[in-house]
Amino acid sequence: MGKVELNRDNINKCLCKICPVQTDSKCSKDKLDIINEKLKEEGDIKKIIKPEELPLVYCSNGKATCKDLSERELCKCTQCVVWLDNNLANGEPIEYFCIDGVPK
């Protein structure tokens, strides 16, 4: 298992924006609005977006900074193309990257 790269392709494949863990999070929705604007910019995504601004691809960049996520909902990690492409079933944690952090 390799480290998941933070890039536009992985951001676009990511299911976090429709994940039940985040769907009722005002914080995530607000950040997603900002990110959608920033994704229109050209250039290296790592220079355009700071990790704490990103409400997606937690498997590449750490934990969510939003505190209003629902730990009672089922996450979609195992259905995500990013999860499959990067063989994240063989890492820890296996799911809930937004809460538990990047896989090791």
C-alpha positions as CSV (number, residue, x, y, z in Angstrom):
1,M,0.0,0.0,0.0
2,G,1.4,3.4,-0.9
3,K,0.6,6.8,0.3
4,V,-2.5,8.3,-1.4
5,E,-1.5,11.4,-3.5
6,L,-3.4,14.6,-3.1
7,N,-4.2,15.5,-6.6
8,R,-7.2,16.7,-8.7
9,D,-7.9,13.2,-10.0
10,N,-8.2,11.7,-6.4
11,I,-10.3,14.8,-5.3
12,N,-12.7,14.2,-8.2
13,K,-13.0,10.4,-7.5
14,C,-13.5,10.9,-3.7
15,L,-16.8,10.0,-2.2
16,C,-16.4,12.2,1.0
17,K,-18.8,14.9,-0.4
18,I,-21.6,12.3,-0.5
19,C,-20.6,10.3,2.6
20,P,-23.3,10.1,5.3
21,V,-20.7,10.9,7.9
22,Q,-20.4,14.3,6.4
23,T,-23.7,15.1,4.7
24,D,-25.1,16.9,7.7
25,S,-21.9,18.7,8.6
26,K,-22.2,22.5,8.0
27,C,-18.5,22.8,8.3
28,S,-17.9,20.2,5.5
29,K,-20.5,21.9,3.3
30,D,-18.9,25.3,3.8
31,K,-15.4,24.0,3.0
32,L,-16.7,22.2,0.0
33,D,-18.1,25.4,-1.4
34,I,-14.7,27.0,-1.0
35,I,-12.9,24.1,-2.5
36,N,-15.2,24.0,-5.6
37,E,-14.1,27.6,-6.2
38,K,-10.4,26.9,-5.7
39,L,-10.5,23.8,-8.0
40,K,-11.2,26.2,-10.8
41,E,-7.7,27.6,-10.4
42,E,-4.8,26.3,-12.5
43,G,-1.6,24.9,-10.9
44,D,-0.4,22.5,-8.2
45,I,-3.4,21.6,-6.0
46,K,-1.1,21.3,-3.0
47,K,-0.2,25.0,-3.3
48,I,-3.8,26.1,-3.9
49,I,-5.5,24.2,-1.1
50,K,-4.3,23.9,2.5
51,P,-5.0,20.5,4.1
52,E,-7.2,22.1,6.8
53,E,-9.4,23.6,4.1
54,L,-10.0,20.3,2.3
55,P,-13.3,18.4,3.2
56,L,-12.2,15.4,1.1
57,V,-9.5,12.8,0.4
58,Y,-8.6,12.4,4.1
59,C,-6.8,9.2,3.2
60,S,-4.1,11.5,1.6
61,N,-4.0,14.5,4.0
62,G,-4.9,13.7,7.6
63,K,-8.0,14.1,9.7
64,A,-11.0,16.4,9.3
65,T,-10.8,19.7,11.1
66,C,-14.6,19.8,11.2
67,K,-16.0,18.8,14.6
68,D,-19.6,18.2,13.5
69,L,-19.1,14.9,11.6
70,S,-21.4,12.0,12.5
71,E,-19.6,9.0,13.9
72,R,-22.9,7.1,13.9
73,E,-23.3,7.0,10.2
74,L,-21.7,4.4,7.9
75,C,-18.8,5.8,5.8
76,K,-18.4,5.1,2.1
77,C,-14.6,4.5,2.2
78,T,-14.9,0.9,1.0
79,Q,-17.0,1.9,-2.0
80,C,-14.6,4.6,-3.1
81,V,-12.4,4.3,-6.2
82,V,-9.5,6.1,-4.3
83,W,-9.7,3.4,-1.6
84,L,-9.7,0.6,-4.2
85,D,-7.0,2.1,-6.4
86,N,-4.7,2.5,-3.4
87,N,-5.3,-0.8,-1.7
88,L,-6.4,0.8,1.5
89,A,-8.0,-2.4,2.8
90,N,-4.5,-3.4,3.8
91,G,-3.8,-0.3,6.0
92,E,-5.0,1.0,9.3
93,P,-7.5,2.5,9.7
94,I,-9.5,0.8,7.0
95,E,-12.3,3.4,7.0
96,Y,-13.4,6.7,8.6
97,F,-10.2,8.5,7.5
98,C,-12.0,11.8,8.2
99,I,-12.2,10.9,11.9
100,D,-9.2,8.5,12.4
101,G,-6.6,10.0,10.0
102,V,-4.5,8.8,7.1
103,P,-3.9,5.1,6.7
104,K,-0.6,3.6,7.7
